[in-house]
Amino acid sequence: MTNHLLHEFDYLPEGLLSCDASELHQHLPGPSLIHLEGRRKAPLFVSVLLHGNEPVGWQAIQLLLQRYATQEMPRSLSLFVGNISAAKLGMRRLDGQPDYNRIWLKQNQTEQTEEHRMAANIVATMRERQPFASIDIHNNTGLNPHYACVNRVDNQFFWLATYFSRTVVYFIRPEGVQSAAFAELCPSVTVECGQPGQQHGVEHAAEFLDALLNLAELPDKPVPEHDIDIFHTVAIVKIPAQFEFGFAMPDELANSADHIQFVNDLDHMNFRELTPGTVLATVPEESDSVRLEVIDDNGDDRWQDYFKIDEQQLSVVQAVMPSMLTLDKKVIRQDCLCYLMERMPLPAKNQD
């Protein structure tokens, strides 16, 4: 399987350890899959810069590889450096591009674009290499703690996640994400490392990767219940394209000309359990048709189960915990407003 977007290397191209994510286009011809040999042959697969405005993964890889510049790595590493053209401009993705974390389709799904075919090519290549584990590294645009995401209820997936954080989110939507595709090959996880520019996020990700390179195997026993907090993503919330929106101080909400005016500290609600009646926004008096799109795991719209509008105030109907809330309007349009989560008990079979 060939793909003109993807470039493959069995060495580290010159200049990569010192260049900024925005300068990668000067050193790599495009999205690149780089294989580096270590003592243990089953590679750790790492994907970075699936979103061009999230440099933490690239910075963590630089920090990691600088440590091993003069010594052999304890395990082989296969690194996918993703949306280099978007990274050049500090954007999540360029207009006209698909989201690089929505192109990883399952084998029975139709490949849609050259980017989808590239992702399928990477999965096929790594299937032959039999990876030890897969890590996809991201920043957040909103205020979120460091946490890990898995797509399977499985002991090894949970262990992999808890090596990064005790806060673990289980999700099956959106579809086409890298971690779900690689879950067919090996334990896989997505790690969320805080906002760009935070050195702690870079160091945390690098330490996590280093620990995995030095790990002989992942445990298959249950994770102790006191070592993990699991949340299940129950719905994705989007703002329909026909509705304008903005952010304002509470005393300015009623004066907004936008269709939906959210509170200006909306992103402070991430990973907080909101009580019924918590107000998120106001809407103009004449906007009876305003609503959010709230899609659950089955693809059904659950707007009325989670939100209501009463006397121009948009509030939550039941206790729920959001994640990924941000004040970045472009990211909201390109992705979503937030995810809704509920606490999930550790499955009984994992507590044996």
N, C-alpha and C positions, 0 to 999 in steps of 0.2 A: 504494500500500500504506500503510495507516494503522495506528497502534499507539498506544494510550492511555498506555503507559509512557514512550515516547520524546518528548522535547521538542527542537525544532530552533531554532537561533538563527543569524542572520547578523551578530551583533555579540557583544561580550563583556559579559554582564550585570554590572551594578554590584556592586561589593564583592568580586568573586572574587579579585582579586590580593592581598588581605590576609586572607582568611579561612582558617582551618584546615580540613583535610579533614573533620573532625567537625562543622564548621559549614556545610557546603555546602548542607544541607537548608534553611537559612535564606535562601539566595540562588537556588537552582535548584529547580524544582518536581518534579524526579525525574531519572532518567538523561537526559543531554543531549548533543546533537550540535551543536557550535559551529563555524561556518565563518568564518574570518578571512582577508581578502584580502591578498595580497602581490604582488610584482612578477612572479614566475613563477606562472602560473595553475595548473599541475598541483600539487595540494596534497600536503603531507606529512600523512599521517594518523597520529594519535597516540591511543592508548587508555590511560586511567589509571583506577585504582581499580576494576578488574574484581574485585579482592578488597578489601574495605573496610578491612582491617587493614594495607594496604600503601600508605602515603601518598607514597612517594618520587616517583611519577610526577606527582602533583598538585603537590608542592613544586617539582619541576623545571620544570613548566610555568609556575608562578608566577614563578620566577626568570628563565625565558626571556622571558616576556611583559613583565616589568618592564624588561628591557633594550630592548625595542622600543616602550615606552610613548610615546615622542616621535618615532619614526621608522618608516618603512614597512618591513615585513618583506621579506626578499629572495625569499621564496616563500610562497604561500598555505598556510594551516594548517587542517586539519579535526580537531577535538578531540572525542573521546568521553569524557565523564565518567560512569563506570559506576555502581557500586552505592553510591549516596549514602546510602541507608537503613542499610546495614551499616557504612559509614564513620562515621555518627553515633555508633555504639556501639563502634567499633574492632574489628569482627568481620569475619572472612573473608566470611561470608554469614550471613544470618539463617536461623533454623530455618524450614523450609518453602520457602525460596528455592532455585532451582537455582544452581549455581556459574556466575558470569558469565563464566568462561573455559572453559565446556563447552557453551555454547549456540549456537555458531557452526557450524551444520550446513551440509553441502553441499546444493546445490540439489535433488539427488535423494533427500534424506532427509526424513522426515516432521517437520514442526514440531510440537513437543510442548506448549509453554506460551507464555504471553504474552511471556516473556523470549526464547524462541527466535524468535518472530515479530519482536520488536524487533531482534534481531541480523540477521535476514534483511533487514529494512527498511534497516538501516545499510549492509549490503553492497550492496544495490540502489542506494541513494543514491550511494554512493561509486563504484560502477561507472560511473555517468554522469559523475562528476567526474574520472575517470581519474587516480587518485593516483600520485604520483611514487614513494612508498615508504610502508610501514606499520611503525609502531613500537608495541609493547605493552610497558609498563614495569611492573616488579614489584619488590617486596622479597622476601627470604627470611626464614623464621622460624628456620632453622638457620644454622650457620657455613658460608658458601660464598664463594668468590671472586666478583668481578664477571665475568659471562660472558654470552654471547649464544646464542640458540637459533634454528635454522632448520628448516623442514619440507621443503626442497627442496635437492638437490645441484645447485647452479647458481652460476656465477661471480658474478653480481650479488648474489645472496643472501649469498654468502661475503664479498664486499667490504663489503656493508652491515653484516654482523656484525662484521667486523674493525675497522671505524671505532669500535666500542665496546670490543672486547676481542679478543685473539688466541685466547682460549679459546672455542671454538664447539661447541655440542652440536646434533647432528642427531637429530630424533625425528619419528615419525609417530603415536605414541600418547602421551597420551590423545587421543581424537577430540574434535571440537567446539571446539578452541581458536581464538582470534581470529587468530593468525598463519597458521594453515593455511587459514582461509577467505579471508584477504586475499592469500594466495599465488596465488590465481586471478586477482587483479587487478594485482599489482605485486610487486616484491621486498619481502619482509616479514621481520620479526625480532622476537623477544621478548628483552628485556634484563633481566637479574637483577642488582639493584643493592645487594646486601648487606642487612643487617637494618634495620628501621625505626629512625629516630632518628640515623642516621649521616650527617652533613652531606656527607661525601665522596661518598656515593651520590647525593645530590641534585645536587651540583655536576657529577659525572661524567655523569649523565643529561642535565642542562641543556646541557653543553658538546657532547655527542653530538648533541642535537637542533639546536643552533645550527649546528654544522658541516653538518648535512644541509640546513638551510634555505638555506645559502650554497653548496650543491653544485649544479652545473648538471646533471650526469648521473652515473650509476653506471658504473664501468668494466665492460666485458664480457670483459676479458682474464683469464687465470688469476691467482689470488692466489699470490704467491711462497710456496713451501712453508715457508720459514723464518719466515713472518709469521703462521702459523696453526697451532693445535693443535685437531684435530677429534676429538670423541668421539661415538659413536653410542649412543643409549639403546636397550638391548636388552630391558629388562623393567621393569615397574612392580610394586613390592612393596607389598602391603596386608596388614593384620592382620585376619583374619576377625572379624566382629562378636561371635562367641561366645566369643572369647578375651579375658580381661582382661590388661592389661599395665602395666608401670611401669618405673622407672629406679632403679638403686641403685649404691652403691660396689661395687667388685669383691669385697671381703670380706663384703658383705651379700647377695650374689646368692643363695646357697643357702638363705637364711632367708626368702626372699620368699614371701608368700602369693598373689601374682599368678600367673596362668598363665605369663606370659612376663615376665621381668625383664631389661631391657636394661641394658648398662653406662651409667653416668651421663654419660660423655663421648662418647656415640654420635655427636653431631653434629660432633665433631672428625675423624670419618672421611670427611667429604665431600671429594671430589676427591683422595682418597688411594687408591693402588692397593693393595688388600688382598690379602695372600697367602693361599693355601689354609690353612685351619686357624684363621684369625682368629676369635676368639670374640666374638659380638655380645650374647649373652644366655644365661640359664639358664632351665630350665623345671622345674616340680615333678616329682618322681620318678614320680608316678602318671599324669602327663599324656602318655600315649603318642600321643594323637591330635593333639597340638599341631603346627601347621604354618603357614607363611605362604602367602599367595596371590601367586604370581610369574607374571605374565602377559606373554608376549612380543608382538612385533609382529603375529603371526598369531592372537593370542587364545588361545594354548595355555598351559597351566600348566607352568612349568619349575622347580617347587620342588626336585625332586631334582637338577637340573643345577647349582643354585647354592648350596643349603643342605643341612645335615644336622643331626640331633640325636644326640649320642653322649654317654652318661654325663651327661645333663641339660644339656649344653652345646650351644647353637645356634651353629654356625660356618659359614663359607663354604667351599665345596667347590673352587672354582677362583678364579684371580686375577680380580678385578673391581673397578670403581671406582664407589662410590655417590655420589649427589648428593641434595640436598634432605632429608637426615636432619635431624630436629628433635626437641627434647624437649617440644614443645607437643602434648599429647595430643588436644586438640580438633581441631587442624589435621590430625593423623594420621588421626583418624576421618573428618574431612570430605574429606580428599584421599588421602593415602597415607603409608606409612612412608618410602619413598625410591624413587629410580630407580636402576637398575643400568646402567653404561655400560662400553663398551670403546673403546679407541683405534681410530680409523678413519683409514686413509691417505687423503691427498688423491687423489681419483679420477684415474686416468690421463689422462682426457680434459681435466682441468683443469690438467694439467702440460704441455700441448703448447706 
